[in-house]
Amino acid sequence: MLVENGLQYDVVVIGAGAAGMMCAAVAGQAGKRVLVIDHASKLAEKIRISGGGRCNFTNLHATPSNFLSENPHFCKSALSRYTPQDFLSLVKRYKIAFHEKHKGQLFCDDSAEDIIRMLKAECDVGKVEWRMPCSIRELTKTEHGFLVHTERGVVNAANVVIATGGLSIPKIGATDFSYRIAKQFNLKIVEPRPALVPLTFDATNWEPFVPMAGISLEVDVETGVKKSKMVFREDLLFTHRGLSGPAILQISSYWQPGQTIRVNLLPELDVAEELISAKSTTKKNLANFLASYLPARLVDGLLAAHGFDGNLKIADTQDKRLRLLGEKMNRWELLPNGSEGYRKAEVTRGGVDTRELSQQSMMVNNVPGLYFIGEAVDVTGWLGGFNFQWAWASGVAAGKAASARV
């Protein structure tokens, strides 16, 4: 076993994920001596499983408005200095085949492994060194930098970058390491919570909708009111325990416990007006009429759940009842009782409070040489490649800044 007492590194990056590898590559290629440490045996497991194994590696339309933070202006600097086009240039240089799938989302044609190999190759160009798997026991500040106490001995570092992510998907190795280090240095933390996650409902109340599991359709989903209101038009998926799909994952980042969400099942149609105007033109019953717009199984379940007789002819239904039914279709109000939690969450919302960091360098204001990047920080992107773009941008910002400090 290699013991590294006395070895001096310009930059030690803790965490071999998207942000950490990008940071290490930048610092290494700036001519600095860089070491990456990770407790896992495999590189970038989160990249590997992302996008169904094809890695939605960025979004062409990424702007600061696609990110959540208690300090929303923080992400502007890094994102403006390393753009989706910058990362795309790197992808093209490595001749990785890719395609745009939906709303600016870019995926590998073949495999997420292509992105991992590219980042590893970039690190190799910078002669980055690796210690994996290797656990860290302690991080201490010294007069000249830091001592990183690992299971393989102590490493001296002029700069330490924490890139260990958040709490999402613990089965691939997520831990609270970044928050523990933040607390050690008395940094404020915005309370972490699961984001981009399916929402769940009280089992008894959800029972009528269990048979709809597997149904998917494009909807508008919203939560919040006035200035805090957010609306997304994406696909919704019914599950045995609640709702999922891109629409729900998006809104979950904004939803607060105790709040309702509102679902417009037919966003292009004023259902009440359509029903009332059909009274004089059709002999159809409610179920058959609505089944021309929505899956029949969904129509039957919704009518029953909302107390409507699907066999009742539209012509025989009061306008007042038709308006109520239209309201249920265009503004179905639901109260989630929670989410599927970190095991299903794609990212963690919250993290190290960005007011503790420099937006130019990602360095802690009061601890020179200590940086936090990627998902460890209170910057959370929308679904669709935005979180990877934040990983790349924050990693580049820290890599350049740490190199300039040495």
C-alpha positions in Angstrom: 0.0 0.0 0.0 1.4 3.3 -1.1 1.9 5.8 1.8 2.0 9.4 0.6 3.3 11.3 3.7 5.1 14.4 2.5 3.8 14.4 -1.1 2.9 17.9 -2.1 0.1 18.7 -4.6 -1.0 22.0 -6.0 -4.6 20.9 -6.2 -6.3 17.9 -4.6 -9.8 17.3 -5.9 -12.0 15.1 -3.7 -14.7 13.5 -5.9 -14.2 11.8 -9.3 -17.5 12.8 -10.8 -18.4 15.3 -13.5 -17.4 18.5 -11.7 -14.3 16.9 -10.1 -12.9 15.4 -13.3 -13.4 18.6 -15.2 -11.7 20.7 -12.5 -8.8 18.3 -12.3 -8.3 18.3 -16.1 -8.2 22.1 -16.2 -5.8 22.4 -13.3 -3.6 19.6 -14.7 -3.4 21.1 -18.1 -2.4 24.4 -16.5 0.8 22.6 -15.5 -0.2 22.0 -11.8 0.3 18.8 -9.9 -3.2 17.4 -9.3 -4.5 14.5 -7.4 -8.0 13.1 -7.5 -9.3 11.1 -4.5 -12.6 9.2 -4.4 -13.9 6.5 -2.1 -15.5 4.7 -5.1 -13.6 2.2 -7.3 -15.2 3.4 -10.6 -15.0 6.9 -12.1 -18.1 9.0 -12.5 -20.8 6.5 -11.8 -23.5 9.2 -12.0 -22.4 10.1 -15.6 -22.5 6.4 -16.4 -26.2 5.9 -15.4 -27.5 9.3 -16.6 -29.8 9.8 -19.5 -30.7 6.1 -19.7 -26.9 5.3 -20.1 -26.5 7.9 -22.8 -25.7 10.9 -20.7 -27.7 14.1 -21.3 -24.4 16.0 -21.1 -25.6 19.6 -21.6 -28.4 21.7 -22.8 -28.0 24.2 -25.7 -30.4 26.6 -24.1 -28.8 26.7 -20.6 -29.1 30.1 -18.9 -29.0 31.2 -15.3 -32.9 31.2 -15.3 -32.8 27.4 -15.6 -31.2 27.1 -12.1 -32.6 27.3 -8.6 -30.7 28.8 -5.7 -31.3 31.0 -2.7 -28.8 33.3 -4.3 -29.9 33.1 -7.9 -27.3 35.4 -9.4 -24.4 33.3 -8.1 -24.3 30.9 -11.1 -24.1 33.6 -13.7 -20.3 34.1 -13.7 -19.3 30.5 -14.1 -22.0 29.7 -16.7 -21.1 32.7 -18.8 -17.4 31.8 -18.8 -18.0 28.1 -19.8 -21.0 27.6 -22.0 -22.7 24.6 -23.6 -20.9 25.5 -26.8 -17.6 25.2 -25.0 -18.3 21.7 -23.8 -19.7 20.8 -27.2 -16.4 21.8 -28.8 -14.7 19.3 -26.5 -17.1 16.6 -27.4 -16.6 17.2 -31.1 -12.8 17.3 -30.6 -13.1 13.7 -29.3 -15.4 12.8 -32.2 -18.2 11.7 -29.9 -21.4 11.2 -31.8 -24.4 13.0 -30.2 -27.9 14.1 -31.0 -30.4 16.7 -29.8 -33.4 14.8 -28.3 -35.8 17.5 -27.0 -35.7 21.2 -26.1 -31.9 21.5 -26.5 -31.0 18.3 -24.6 -27.9 16.7 -26.0 -27.2 13.0 -25.6 -24.5 10.6 -26.7 -25.5 8.4 -29.6 -23.7 5.4 -28.1 -22.9 5.5 -24.4 -22.2 7.7 -21.4 -18.9 5.9 -21.3 -17.8 8.2 -24.2 -18.0 11.2 -21.9 -16.2 9.4 -19.0 -13.4 8.4 -21.4 -13.1 11.9 -22.7 -12.8 13.4 -19.2 -10.3 10.8 -18.2 -8.3 11.5 -21.4 -8.3 15.2 -20.6 -7.0 14.4 -17.1 -4.3 12.2 -18.6 -3.2 15.1 -20.8 -2.8 17.1 -17.5 -0.9 14.2 -15.9 -3.6 14.0 -13.1 -2.9 11.4 -10.5 -5.6 9.1 -8.9 -6.2 7.5 -5.6 -9.3 5.2 -6.0 -10.8 3.7 -4.0 -9.4 5.8 -1.1 -11.3 7.1 1.9 -10.6 10.4 3.6 -10.4 10.4 7.3 -9.8 14.1 8.0 -9.1 17.5 6.3 -7.1 20.0 8.3 -6.0 23.6 7.5 -2.4 24.5 7.8 -0.5 27.8 7.5 0.5 26.9 3.9 -2.6 24.9 2.7 -4.2 21.7 3.8 -3.4 18.2 5.1 -5.6 15.5 3.6 -5.6 12.5 5.9 -6.4 9.4 3.8 -6.4 5.7 4.4 -3.2 5.7 2.4 -1.5 8.4 4.4 -1.4 12.2 4.5 -1.2 14.4 1.5 -0.2 18.1 1.4 -2.3 20.3 -0.7 -2.1 24.0 -1.6 -5.7 23.9 -2.7 -8.6 21.4 -2.0 -11.7 21.2 -4.2 -14.7 19.4 -2.8 -16.6 17.8 -5.6 -18.4 15.0 -3.8 -21.9 15.9 -4.9 -25.1 15.7 -2.8 -27.2 12.9 -1.3 -29.1 11.7 -4.4 -28.9 8.0 -5.4 -27.0 6.6 -2.4 -26.7 3.2 -4.0 -24.0 4.6 -6.3 -22.0 6.1 -3.4 -23.6 9.4 -2.6 -22.6 10.7 0.9 -22.9 13.8 3.0 -19.1 14.4 2.9 -19.4 17.9 1.3 -21.7 19.0 4.0 -19.5 17.6 6.8 -16.5 19.5 5.5 -18.7 22.7 5.1 -19.8 22.4 8.8 -16.2 21.8 9.9 -15.3 25.2 8.4 -18.4 26.8 9.9 -20.0 27.4 6.5 -23.8 27.8 6.2 -25.7 25.1 4.4 -29.1 25.5 2.6 -31.1 22.5 3.8 -30.6 19.7 1.3 -33.7 18.0 -0.1 -34.4 15.6 -3.0 -35.0 17.3 -6.4 -36.0 16.1 -9.9 -37.9 13.3 -8.1 -41.2 11.6 -8.4 -44.0 12.7 -6.1 -46.1 10.4 -3.9 -49.6 10.6 -2.5 -51.5 9.2 0.5 -52.2 5.5 -0.4 -55.9 5.7 0.4 -56.5 8.8 -1.6 -54.4 7.5 -4.5 -56.1 4.1 -4.7 -58.5 5.2 -7.5 -55.6 6.1 -9.6 -53.4 3.0 -9.1 -55.0 1.3 -12.1 -53.7 4.1 -14.3 -50.1 3.3 -13.6 -48.1 3.4 -16.9 -50.3 6.0 -18.6 -48.2 8.9 -19.9 -49.4 12.2 -21.5 -48.2 15.7 -22.1 -49.6 18.2 -19.5 -49.0 21.5 -17.9 -48.1 21.2 -14.2 -47.7 24.1 -11.9 -47.1 24.9 -8.2 -46.8 28.1 -6.2 -48.6 31.4 -6.6 -47.9 34.8 -8.1 -44.2 35.4 -8.3 -43.3 32.0 -7.0 -45.5 30.2 -9.5 -43.8 27.8 -11.9 -45.3 26.0 -14.8 -43.8 23.2 -17.0 -45.2 21.5 -20.1 -43.8 18.1 -20.2 -44.9 14.4 -20.1 -46.5 13.1 -16.9 -46.4 9.5 -15.9 -48.8 7.8 -13.5 -47.2 5.3 -11.1 -48.5 3.0 -8.4 -47.6 5.4 -5.7 -48.1 8.8 -7.4 -46.8 10.8 -10.4 -43.5 10.9 -12.3 -42.3 11.7 -15.7 -40.4 14.9 -16.8 -43.3 17.2 -15.8 -43.3 16.0 -12.2 -39.5 15.8 -11.9 -39.3 19.5 -13.0 -42.0 20.7 -10.7 -40.7 18.7 -7.7 -37.7 21.0 -7.4 -40.1 23.9 -6.8 -42.8 22.1 -4.9 -42.8 22.7 -1.1 -44.3 20.2 1.4 -47.9 21.1 2.2 -48.3 22.8 -1.2 -50.6 21.5 -3.9 -49.7 21.0 -7.5 -52.1 21.7 -10.4 -52.2 19.6 -13.5 -53.8 20.6 -16.8 -54.5 17.4 -18.6 -55.4 19.1 -21.8 -53.4 22.3 -22.0 -54.5 23.1 -25.6 -58.2 22.8 -24.8 -60.8 24.6 -22.7 -62.6 21.5 -21.7 -65.6 23.2 -20.1 -66.3 25.3 -23.3 -65.8 22.2 -25.5 -68.2 20.2 -23.4 -70.9 22.9 -23.3 -70.7 23.6 -27.0 -70.9 19.9 -27.8 -74.3 19.6 -26.0 -76.1 20.5 -29.2 -73.9 18.6 -31.6 -73.3 15.2 -30.1 -75.1 12.3 -28.6 -72.0 11.0 -26.9 -71.8 10.3 -23.2 -69.1 12.0 -21.1 -66.7 9.0 -21.2 -66.8 8.5 -24.9 -66.5 12.2 -25.6 -63.4 12.7 -23.4 -61.8 9.5 -24.7 -61.3 11.2 -28.0 -58.8 13.5 -26.2 -57.4 11.3 -23.4 -56.7 7.6 -22.9 -60.0 5.8 -22.2 -58.6 4.1 -19.0 -57.6 7.5 -17.7 -61.0 9.0 -18.5 -62.8 6.3 -16.7 -60.7 6.6 -13.6 -60.8 10.4 -13.5 -64.6 10.5 -14.0 -65.1 8.0 -11.2 -62.6 9.7 -8.9 -64.3 13.1 -9.4 -67.9 11.7 -8.9 -69.1 11.8 -12.5 -71.1 9.1 -14.3 -69.3 8.5 -17.5 -72.5 7.0 -19.1 -74.4 10.3 -18.7 -75.0 12.0 -22.1 -73.4 15.4 -22.5 -76.7 16.8 -23.7 -78.3 15.7 -20.4 -75.7 17.2 -18.1 -76.1 20.7 -16.6 -73.7 23.4 -17.7 -72.7 23.8 -14.1 -71.6 20.2 -13.9 -69.8 20.4 -17.2 -67.9 23.5 -16.0 -66.9 21.6 -12.9 -65.7 18.7 -15.0 -63.7 21.1 -17.2 -62.1 22.5 -14.1 -61.1 19.0 -13.0 -59.5 18.4 -16.4 -57.8 21.8 -16.9 -56.9 22.4 -13.3 -56.7 19.1 -11.4 -55.5 20.0 -7.9 -53.5 17.4 -6.0 -51.7 17.4 -2.6 -48.6 15.2 -2.6 -47.6 13.8 0.8 -43.9 13.6 -0.2 -41.5 12.3 -2.8 -39.7 9.0 -3.6 -36.7 10.6 -1.8 -33.0 10.5 -2.5 -33.0 6.9 -3.8 -35.0 8.2 -6.9 -33.9 11.8 -6.9 -31.7 12.8 -9.8 -30.1 15.6 -7.9 -30.0 17.3 -4.5 -31.5 20.7 -4.1 -29.7 23.0 -1.5 -26.1 22.4 -0.3 -23.3 24.8 0.6 -24.7 28.3 0.8 -23.3 30.2 -2.2 -23.0 33.4 -0.2 -20.0 31.6 1.5 -18.2 31.3 -1.9 -16.7 33.6 -4.6 -18.8 33.4 -7.7 -15.7 33.9 -9.9 -13.6 31.2 -8.3 -15.9 28.9 -6.2 -13.5 29.4 -3.4 -14.7 29.8 0.2 -14.5 33.5 1.1 -13.0 32.9 4.6 -10.9 29.8 3.9 -8.3 30.5 1.1 -7.6 27.5 -1.0 -10.9 25.6 -0.2 -13.5 25.2 -3.0 -16.9 23.7 -3.5 -18.3 22.8 -6.9 -21.0 21.0 -8.7 -24.0 19.4 -6.8 -22.3 20.1 -3.4 -23.3 23.8 -3.9 -26.8 25.3 -3.6 -27.2 25.6 -7.4 -29.7 23.1 -8.9 -30.6 22.9 -12.6 -33.7 21.9 -14.4 -34.1 18.4 -15.9 -32.4 18.2 -19.3 -28.6 18.5 -19.1 -28.5 21.7 -17.0 -26.9 20.1 -14.0 -24.1 18.7 -16.0 -23.5 22.1 -17.5 -23.2 23.5 -14.0 -20.7 20.7 -13.2 -18.6 21.6 -16.2 -18.8 25.4 -15.6 -18.1 25.3 -11.8 -15.4 22.8 -12.3 -13.6 25.0 -14.9 -14.0 28.1 -12.7 -12.4 26.3 -9.7 -9.7 24.6 -11.8 -8.6 27.9 -13.3 -8.8 29.7 -10.0 -6.9 27.1 -8.0 -4.2 27.0 -10.7 -3.8 30.8 -10.6 -3.3 30.7 -6.8 -0.4 28.3 -6.8 
